[in-house]
Amino acid sequence: MKNRGINLKTDSMNQLQTSVAPASRVEGEISVPGDKSISHRAVMLGSLAEGMTVVRGFLHGEDNRATLAAFRNMGIPIEESAEGVLKIHGKGLHGLSEPADVIDCGNSGTTIRLMTGLLAGQKFFSVLTGDSYLRKRPMKRVVQPLATMGARIWGRKDGEFAPLAIRGCELASAEYHSPIASAQVKSALLFAGLYADGITTVREPHRSRDHSERMLSLFGAEVLSFEGGVSLAGNPRLQGREVFVPGDISSAAFFIVAALITPGSDLRIRNVGVNPTRCGIIDLLRRMGAYIELENLRELSGEPVSDLHVKSSPLRGIEIGGEDIPRAIDELPVISVAASLAEGRTVIRDARELRVKETDRIAAMSSELNRIGGRVKALEDGMIIEGVERLSGGSVSSHGDHRIAMSLAVAALRASLTVSIQDTGCTATSFPDFWHLLERIRQ
């Protein structure tokens, strides 16, 4: 694609390279793809439910397609219409079949971690693996607590890394006090708890995103959320449902920041999920001085949904840490872009989790923003960012991480010269149409 502001080409190593020119403003009305986290869970629970589940708004990114393929390989018929609607013919809690081959989770941490819990209670053997990035990500955070329920799981480095081999067995309910606030850890334990007699309880230091709890309730499970944790009654009878997947706030985040940092911008983003456990980015940007209005607030399939109205705003530096982090962990890379163009200093702490994402996002965002004129100092658990008037041009790398690639594309809109981003094919992981949509709204 070669347009007035964005140029995509393949380099000598057959990697996609994208050049993004500065923008004068961002304007228009857009919709972003369906929520990645909700899409994963809709396929998983729809497969474990009895009867048909219809999923509208499913995100057809590489991560979610890995989950689709996994359940098809375990005998679940899933139809896809030309409009992208899924029809999942669920076979009940014990209806999965042993896969004939290793399950490839691609780049998806959600797929491998949630399925580790789900497969621990099956009556068969399975193996989960992924690409070179996923095989470097820590898995013991789910393997270890699942072992307290009786799960039999083996992996490289004593279960720290995939591939993971799982010998399904009978599980016992448990109460687990997680040292970190992680929706993936919590969800893995809750999904294992579906196959255990009694009550499974997960406690966290801070509340993590609650898509699993909401969707489990939607499908008929008995779930109790309380201050500091959540409990699930084992062996429920899940029933097929109609699921509407709202637009992903993590995808909307790039366009929110693009509109805020580019003078004269006015943008509306339709049908975005505004789950309180995911809206940290809206709260943080508002604290920085952002104009973000929620319009037409409503609830669909147990999730709050709204249209977002965003206007360019003078931003100021703030302190980010503690309970802010779980509600905005995936958006911190693009928040660091907003902070780089805000007045004063922004300090991000308590975000060590960023170092074990698809790449080390603290190191990646610090080094790449500094390459184009940012003033960022990496901390062990965050960043100190001194705002600048405008970024410069230059060459940067995505480090193979979709959120890094898209965050740098947003930063390029407020640069003085073109920014060339290496290895941008990774955006297909969560947002296949990102570059076309960015080109459509930039002026």
MIFI-790389 format. One record per residue (C-alpha): residue in three letters; x, y, z; residue number from 1. Coordinates in steps of 0.2 Angstrom, whole numbers, plus 5000, padded with zeros to 4 digits. Example, Ala and Ser with C-alpha at 12.3 -4.5 7.8 and 13.67 -1.06 7.14 Angstrom:
BEGIN
ALA  5062  4978  5039  1;
SER  5068  4995  5036  2;
//
This chain:
BEGIN
MET  5000  5000  5000  1;
LYS  5007  5017  4995  2;
ASN  4997  5032  4999  3;
ARG  5000  5050  5004  4;
GLY  5006  5047  5021  5;
ILE  5009  5028  5024  6;
ASN  5020  5017  5013  7;
LEU  5021  4998  5016  8;
LYS  5035  4988  5007  9;
THR  5045  4972  5010  10;
ASP  5063  4973  5014  11;
SER  5078  4962  5009  12;
MET  5074  4950  5024  13;
ASN  5056  4948  5018  14;
GLN  5049  4958  5033  15;
LEU  5036  4971  5031  16;
GLN  5043  4989  5033  17;
THR  5031  5004  5035  18;
SER  5035  5022  5033  19;
VAL  5023  5035  5041  20;
ALA  5024  5053  5037  21;
PRO  5018  5067  5050  22;
ALA  5000  5072  5050  23;
SER  4992  5089  5051  24;
ARG  4976  5082  5060  25;
VAL  4966  5066  5063  26;
GLU  4947  5066  5060  27;
GLY  4932  5056  5055  28;
GLU  4922  5042  5062  29;
ILE  4928  5024  5063  30;
SER  4925  5007  5071  31;
VAL  4939  4996  5077  32;
PRO  4940  4977  5077  33;
GLY  4932  4966  5090  34;
ASP  4940  4964  5107  35;
LYS  4954  4951  5106  36;
SER  4951  4945  5124  37;
ILE  4932  4943  5123  38;
SER  4934  4934  5106  39;
HIS  4946  4921  5113  40;
ARG  4934  4918  5128  41;
ALA  4919  4917  5116  42;
VAL  4926  4903  5106  43;
MET  4932  4893  5122  44;
LEU  4916  4894  5132  45;
GLY  4905  4892  5116  46;
SER  4915  4876  5113  47;
LEU  4912  4870  5131  48;
ALA  4893  4875  5131  49;
GLU  4879  4864  5125  50;
GLY  4871  4869  5109  51;
MET  4875  4883  5097  52;
THR  4884  4899  5101  53;
VAL  4883  4913  5089  54;
VAL  4897  4926  5090  55;
ARG  4896  4943  5081  56;
GLY  4910  4955  5080  57;
PHE  4924  4941  5082  58;
LEU  4941  4948  5079  59;
HIS  4949  4938  5064  60;
GLY  4967  4942  5069  61;
GLU  4981  4929  5070  62;
ASP  4979  4926  5089  63;
ASN  4961  4923  5089  64;
ARG  4962  4911  5073  65;
ALA  4975  4901  5083  66;
THR  4961  4898  5096  67;
LEU  4948  4894  5083  68;
ALA  4960  4881  5075  69;
ALA  4964  4873  5092  70;
PHE  4945  4869  5095  71;
ARG  4942  4863  5078  72;
ASN  4957  4851  5080  73;
MET  4948  4845  5096  74;
GLY  4932  4841  5086  75;
ILE  4921  4857  5088  76;
PRO  4912  4862  5072  77;
ILE  4914  4880  5069  78;
GLU  4906  4889  5054  79;
GLU  4911  4906  5048  80;
SER  4900  4917  5037  81;
ALA  4905  4929  5024  82;
GLU  4901  4943  5036  83;
GLY  4913  4935  5049  84;
VAL  4899  4928  5061  85;
LEU  4904  4912  5070  86;
LYS  4892  4898  5073  87;
ILE  4900  4886  5086  88;
HIS  4892  4869  5089  89;
GLY  4897  4866  5107  90;
LYS  4898  4849  5114  91;
GLY  4897  4852  5132  92;
LEU  4910  4853  5146  93;
HIS  4917  4835  5142  94;
GLY  4914  4835  5123  95;
LEU  4932  4839  5117  96;
SER  4942  4826  5108  97;
GLU  4960  4822  5110  98;
PRO  4970  4832  5096  99;
ALA  4979  4822  5083  100;
ASP  4994  4834  5083  101;
VAL  5002  4847  5094  102;
ILE  4991  4863  5096  103;
ASP  5000  4878  5089  104;
CYS  4995  4894  5099  105;
GLY  5005  4905  5087  106;
ASN  5010  4922  5096  107;
SER  4995  4921  5108  108;
GLY  4999  4921  5127  109;
THR  4980  4921  5130  110;
THR  4977  4905  5120  111;
ILE  4991  4895  5128  112;
ARG  4989  4901  5146  113;
LEU  4970  4899  5146  114;
MET  4970  4883  5137  115;
THR  4983  4876  5149  116;
GLY  4970  4877  5163  117;
LEU  4956  4871  5152  118;
LEU  4965  4856  5145  119;
ALA  4972  4851  5163  120;
GLY  4954  4844  5167  121;
GLN  4952  4834  5151  122;
LYS  4953  4815  5149  123;
PHE  4967  4816  5136  124;
PHE  4984  4821  5132  125;
SER  4989  4837  5123  126;
VAL  5004  4848  5119  127;
LEU  5004  4867  5117  128;
THR  5017  4877  5108  129;
GLY  5019  4893  5099  130;
ASP  5031  4904  5089  131;
SER  5048  4909  5094  132;
TYR  5042  4924  5104  133;
LEU  5029  4914  5113  134;
ARG  5041  4900  5118  135;
LYS  5051  4913  5127  136;
ARG  5037  4919  5138  137;
PRO  5035  4913  5156  138;
MET  5022  4899  5159  139;
LYS  5026  4893  5176  140;
ARG  5014  4907  5182  141;
VAL  5000  4896  5177  142;
VAL  5008  4879  5178  143;
GLN  5013  4881  5196  144;
PRO  4996  4886  5203  145;
LEU  4987  4873  5192  146;
ALA  4998  4860  5200  147;
THR  4990  4864  5217  148;
MET  4974  4858  5209  149;
GLY  4982  4841  5204  150;
ALA  4986  4846  5186  151;
ARG  5000  4836  5177  152;
ILE  5009  4848  5166  153;
TRP  5027  4847  5159  154;
GLY  5037  4860  5150  155;
ARG  5055  4866  5146  156;
LYS  5065  4873  5161  157;
ASP  5054  4864  5174  158;
GLY  5038  4871  5166  159;
GLU  5044  4888  5163  160;
PHE  5043  4888  5144  161;
ALA  5033  4880  5131  162;
PRO  5030  4868  5123  163;
LEU  5019  4862  5137  164;
ALA  5013  4844  5138  165;
ILE  4997  4841  5148  166;
ARG  4991  4824  5154  167;
GLY  4973  4828  5158  168;
CYS  4966  4821  5175  169;
GLU  4954  4824  5189  170;
LEU  4956  4841  5197  171;
ALA  4953  4847  5215  172;
SER  4946  4864  5219  173;
ALA  4958  4876  5227  174;
GLU  4960  4894  5234  175;
TYR  4975  4903  5226  176;
HIS  4982  4919  5231  177;
SER  4991  4926  5215  178;
PRO  5006  4937  5218  179;
ILE  5002  4947  5202  180;
ALA  4986  4954  5195  181;
SER  4984  4944  5179  182;
ALA  4968  4940  5170  183;
GLN  4977  4926  5161  184;
VAL  4982  4917  5177  185;
LYS  4965  4920  5185  186;
SER  4956  4914  5169  187;
ALA  4967  4898  5168  188;
LEU  4963  4893  5186  189;
LEU  4944  4897  5183  190;
PHE  4944  4887  5167  191;
ALA  4952  4872  5177  192;
GLY  4940  4875  5191  193;
LEU  4926  4871  5178  194;
TYR  4932  4853  5180  195;
ALA  4934  4852  5199  196;
ASP  4921  4848  5212  197;
GLY  4918  4862  5224  198;
ILE  4923  4880  5224  199;
THR  4939  4887  5216  200;
THR  4944  4904  5222  201;
VAL  4957  4916  5215  202;
ARG  4963  4931  5225  203;
GLU  4973  4945  5217  204;
PRO  4983  4960  5224  205;
HIS  4973  4971  5212  206;
ARG  4958  4968  5201  207;
SER  4963  4962  5184  208;
ARG  4951  4962  5169  209;
ASP  4935  4952  5172  210;
HIS  4930  4946  5154  211;
SER  4931  4928  5160  212;
GLU  4920  4931  5175  213;
ARG  4907  4940  5164  214;
MET  4907  4927  5150  215;
LEU  4906  4912  5162  216;
SER  4891  4920  5170  217;
LEU  4883  4923  5153  218;
PHE  4885  4905  5149  219;
GLY  4877  4899  5165  220;
ALA  4891  4896  5177  221;
GLU  4890  4901  5195  222;
VAL  4902  4915  5198  223;
LEU  4905  4926  5213  224;
SER  4916  4942  5212  225;
PHE  4921  4950  5228  226;
GLU  4933  4963  5235  227;
GLY  4950  4955  5231  228;
GLY  4945  4940  5221  229;
VAL  4933  4928  5212  230;
SER  4925  4911  5215  231;
LEU  4918  4898  5203  232;
ALA  4907  4883  5207  233;
GLY  4914  4868  5198  234;
ASN  4905  4856  5185  235;
PRO  4892  4869  5179  236;
ARG  4881  4865  5164  237;
LEU  4885  4879  5151  238;
GLN  4872  4884  5138  239;
GLY  4875  4891  5121  240;
ARG  4872  4910  5119  241;
GLU  4873  4924  5107  242;
VAL  4888  4935  5110  243;
PHE  4891  4952  5103  244;
VAL  4910  4956  5104  245;
PRO  4912  4975  5106  246;
GLY  4927  4985  5098  247;
ASP  4943  4982  5107  248;
ILE  4948  4997  5119  249;
SER  4966  4991  5116  250;
SER  4965  4994  5097  251;
ALA  4955  5010  5100  252;
ALA  4969  5016  5111  253;
PHE  4980  5020  5096  254;
PHE  4967  5031  5088  255;
ILE  4963  5039  5104  256;
VAL  4981  5045  5107  257;
ALA  4983  5049  5088  258;
ALA  4969  5061  5090  259;
LEU  4975  5069  5106  260;
ILE  4992  5072  5101  261;
THR  4989  5079  5083  262;
PRO  4982  5097  5084  263;
GLY  4965  5101  5077  264;
SER  4959  5083  5078  265;
ASP  4941  5077  5081  266;
LEU  4937  5058  5080  267;
ARG  4923  5047  5085  268;
ILE  4926  5028  5088  269;
ARG  4910  5018  5088  270;
ASN  4905  5003  5098  271;
VAL  4920  5001  5110  272;
GLY  4920  4990  5125  273;
VAL  4922  5001  5140  274;
ASN  4923  4987  5154  275;
PRO  4929  4996  5170  276;
THR  4943  4984  5172  277;
ARG  4950  4988  5155  278;
CYS  4947  5007  5154  279;
GLY  4963  5012  5163  280;
ILE  4969  5021  5147  281;
ILE  4953  5033  5147  282;
ASP  4956  5037  5165  283;
LEU  4974  5040  5164  284;
LEU  4973  5051  5148  285;
ARG  4959  5061  5156  286;
ARG  4971  5064  5171  287;
MET  4983  5070  5158  288;
GLY  4970  5083  5152  289;
ALA  4962  5073  5138  290;
TYR  4945  5077  5130  291;
ILE  4937  5059  5129  292;
GLU  4918  5058  5130  293;
LEU  4908  5042  5132  294;
GLU  4892  5043  5122  295;
ASN  4878  5031  5120  296;
LEU  4883  5020  5134  297;
ARG  4874  5003  5135  298;
GLU  4877  4984  5139  299;
LEU  4878  4970  5126  300;
SER  4882  4952  5131  301;
GLY  4886  4957  5149  302;
GLU  4899  4970  5143  303;
PRO  4897  4989  5144  304;
VAL  4899  4997  5127  305;
SER  4900  5015  5121  306;
ASP  4905  5027  5107  307;
LEU  4920  5037  5111  308;
HIS  4922  5056  5105  309;
VAL  4940  5062  5106  310;
LYS  4947  5079  5102  311;
SER  4966  5085  5102  312;
SER  4971  5091  5119  313;
PRO  4986  5099  5128  314;
LEU  4992  5085  5139  315;
ARG  5003  5085  5155  316;
GLY  5014  5073  5164  317;
ILE  5007  5062  5178  318;
GLU  5012  5048  5190  319;
ILE  5006  5030  5185  320;
GLY  5007  5015  5196  321;
GLY  4999  5003  5208  322;
GLU  4981  5000  5204  323;
ASP  4983  5009  5187  324;
ILE  4993  4996  5180  325;
PRO  4982  4980  5178  326;
ARG  4968  4991  5170  327;
ALA  4980  4998  5157  328;
ILE  4994  4986  5155  329;
ASP  4992  4983  5136  330;
GLU  4990  5001  5133  331;
LEU  5006  5007  5142  332;
PRO  5016  5007  5126  333;
VAL  5005  5020  5117  334;
ILE  5002  5029  5134  335;
SER  5021  5032  5133  336;
VAL  5019  5040  5116  337;
ALA  5006  5052  5124  338;
ALA  5018  5055  5138  339;
SER  5032  5059  5126  340;
LEU  5022  5073  5119  341;
ALA  5015  5080  5136  342;
GLU  5021  5094  5146  343;
GLY  5032  5090  5160  344;
ARG  5037  5073  5167  345;
THR  5027  5056  5167  346;
VAL  5033  5042  5179  347;
ILE  5027  5024  5176  348;
ARG  5031  5012  5190  349;
ASP  5025  4994  5195  350;
ALA  5024  4989  5177  351;
ARG  5037  4975  5178  352;
GLU  5025  4964  5168  353;
LEU  5029  4974  5153  354;
ARG  5046  4965  5152  355;
VAL  5038  4948  5149  356;
LYS  5025  4953  5135  357;
GLU  5028  4948  5117  358;
THR  5044  4958  5119  359;
ASP  5052  4968  5133  360;
ARG  5041  4983  5131  361;
ILE  5050  4994  5143  362;
ALA  5066  4992  5134  363;
ALA  5058  4993  5117  364;
MET  5048  5008  5119  365;
SER  5062  5017  5128  366;
SER  5075  5014  5115  367;
GLU  5064  5017  5100  368;
LEU  5056  5033  5106  369;
ASN  5073  5039  5110  370;
ARG  5079  5036  5092  371;
ILE  5066  5048  5086  372;
GLY  5069  5062  5098  373;
GLY  5060  5056  5114  374;
ARG  5067  5058  5131  375;
VAL  5064  5042  5140  376;
LYS  5073  5033  5154  377;
ALA  5070  5015  5157  378;
LEU  5067  5009  5175  379;
GLU  5067  4991  5180  380;
ASP  5048  4992  5182  381;
GLY  5043  5007  5171  382;
MET  5049  5023  5163  383;
ILE  5053  5041  5166  384;
ILE  5047  5051  5152  385;
GLU  5051  5070  5149  386;
GLY  5039  5078  5137  387;
VAL  5045  5086  5121  388;
GLU  5036  5098  5109  389;
ARG  5038  5087  5094  390;
LEU  5047  5070  5089  391;
SER  5060  5069  5075  392;
GLY  5060  5057  5061  393;
GLY  5071  5041  5059  394;
SER  5071  5022  5058  395;
VAL  5064  5012  5072  396;
SER  5060  4993  5075  397;
SER  5044  4985  5081  398;
HIS  5054  4971  5089  399;
GLY  5041  4959  5082  400;
ASP  5028  4966  5094  401;
HIS  5011  4972  5087  402;
ARG  5008  4985  5100  403;
ILE  5026  4992  5098  404;
ALA  5023  4994  5080  405;
MET  5006  5003  5081  406;
SER  5012  5014  5095  407;
LEU  5027  5020  5085  408;
ALA  5015  5023  5070  409;
VAL  5005  5034  5081  410;
ALA  5021  5043  5087  411;
ALA  5026  5046  5069  412;
LEU  5010  5057  5066  413;
ARG  5018  5070  5078  414;
ALA  5036  5069  5071  415;
SER  5045  5082  5061  416;
LEU  5050  5070  5047  417;
THR  5045  5053  5041  418;
VAL  5047  5038  5053  419;
SER  5052  5021  5046  420;
ILE  5046  5006  5056  421;
GLN  5054  4989  5053  422;
ASP  5045  4972  5055  423;
THR  5027  4978  5055  424;
GLY  5019  4962  5049  425;
CYS  5016  4958  5067  426;
THR  5001  4970  5067  427;
ALA  4991  4956  5060  428;
THR  4991  4948  5077  429;
SER  4978  4959  5083  430;
PHE  4973  4972  5070  431;
PRO  4975  4966  5052  432;
ASP  4967  4982  5045  433;
PHE  4977  4995  5056  434;
TRP  4987  5003  5042  435;
HIS  4972  5006  5031  436;
LEU  4962  5013  5045  437;
LEU  4976  5025  5050  438;
GLU  4978  5031  5033  439;
ARG  4959  5034  5032  440;
ILE  4958  5046  5046  441;
ARG  4975  5055  5045  442;
GLN  4975  5072  5036  443;
//
